[in-house]
């Protein structure tokens, strides 16, 4: 199984504009990558795809959002940066921003970006891949995020359950409403 995923790692050759590593040795165009993502999203129970295209391909991400009705998360596309999020909003690129506080630098800048995303109908998905630890769970609940990356098991999962007990009847689980994409808004 590991060998399969190693072949599935996608990267963009900026010189040629072609993608490599999409399950085979052949380079692929943006159109081909979008078709593969569309096909996978309809054949399999995907709910989220993160950074499906190059970090500066706002139009390609917008196309995927129009053609695939699941949550499309911009990580390298947005880099938790309000200026890039504004650019994405104008293009209709993605529908969720991956939140890494250390990418932008300060909590204040992160909160500004979160507000901007929410005001424009985008979701925010906190990520604990930068050493935030268990505190990412409190952060996720505090900003009312609908999804979180890498933090549902172990001590993070236990912290979610503790918060649910602390909040009692005020605790709300968004379920599929917490996801972005037309598939989940029905």
N, C-alpha and C positions, 0 to 999 in steps of 0.2 A: 504494500500500500504506500509506503514512504516513497518508493521510486516513482509511482504514479504522480504524487503531488509535487515531487521535484521537477517533473516534466511540465507541470501545470503552472509553474511560476512564470508570470508574464512580465516582460520588460520592453520598454520602447527604445529603439535605436533612434536617437534624435537626428542623426545624420540622414537616415533613409526614411524616417517616418513610419517604419514597419515594426510590428510587435513580434517578439520571439518568445518561445517557451509555452505556447498554447497547445499542450498535449502532443505536439509533434515538432519536427525540426524545421518545417517550412515557416518562413516569415509570413505574417498576416497583416492585412490592411485594417484600418479602423472599422470599416464596414464589416469585414469578416469577424472581427472581435465582437462587435455589437450583435451580429447574428448569432454567434455562439452563446453569448450571455442571454439573449432573448430565448433561444432554444432551451438552455439549461433552466431558466426561470420558469418556463412553462412545463417542462418535463419533470422537474424535481421540486420538492417543497422549500425552495429557497425563500427566505423572507428579507434578507439583507445581502447586498453586494457592496464591498468597500473598494474604492479607487479602481474602478474597472478599466480606466484608460489613463493616459499620461497626465501628469500633474498640471499641465497648462492647457489641456484640451477641454475648455469650458463648453464649446459647442457639441463635442462628442458626448460629454456627460449629459447635456441637455437632451440630446437625441435619445439616449438610453432612458432618461426619465419619462420622455413622451411615449416611448415604445415598450417599456417594461414597467409593470405596475407594482413593483416592490420598493423597499427602502434602498435608496442609493446613497451611500455615505461618502463624503469627501474628506479624506485625510490629507494626503499630500496636495490635493486640489486646493484646499482651504488653509491648511497649516494654522488653524485656530486664529486666523488673521482677519479682522473686520474688513479690510480693504479687499481681500480676495473673496470674502463672503459676499460683499456687495457686488463684485464682478460676477460671481456665480448666480446671485439672485437675478441680476439683469439678464443673464443668458438663460435662466431656468435650469442651471446645472445642479445636479444632485437634488436631494430633498432633506438631507441631514448632514450636520457638521460633526466630525469627530473632534472631541474636546481634549486637548493635551495642554494643560496650563503652562507647562515649561516651554512649549513651542513659541508662545507669544510673549511670555516673560512675567506677567503679573496677574494677580487675581482680578484686579480692576479691569484690565484689558480683556480678560476672559469673560467677566460678567457683561461687559459691553457687547462682546461678540455674541454671547448667549441671548441677550435681549434683542439684538438685531435679527438673529436667526428666528426667534419665536415670533417677533413682530411680522415676519415675512412668511410664516407658515412652515418654516424648516424645523426639523427635529434637531436635538443635540444629544450626542452619544458620548458620554465620558469614557475615558480609556485609562486603565491603570498600568499601562506598559512602561511608564516612566518612573516607577518607584513610589507612587502615591500610597500604595498599600491599602489597608482596610478603610482608610478615611475616604477613599473614592466612593464608597457606598453612601456615606452621609452626604457627600457632595451631590451625588446622583439624586438622592431623595430631596435634598434641599433645593435643587434647581428644577425639580419635577420632570426629570428626563424620562422619556418613554422607553429607552433602551440603554444598555451599558455593554461595553466590550470587555471580555476577559475577567469577569468578576462575579460569577454566580455560584461558584463552588467554594468549598473550604471555608476559611474564616470570613470571606466576603459574603458568601451565601448565608452563613450563620448571622452575620451582622444585619443583613436584610430582614431575617426572621426576628431578631431582637428589636429592630425599629418597628416592625409590624406590631409586635407585642406592646411596645412603648406607646404607639399611636392608638392602639385599640380600635374602636369603631371609626376613628378618623383616618385610618389607613385605607389607601385606595390602590388597587392593582389595576392598571390600565388595560392589561391584556393586549389584544390585537389593536386596540385604539392607540396604544403607545407607539405603534409602528407607523411609519410614513409610507406612502404609496397608495394608489387607488384601490388596490386589492383589499386593504385593511380599513378603508374609510366607508365601506358600504354598510 
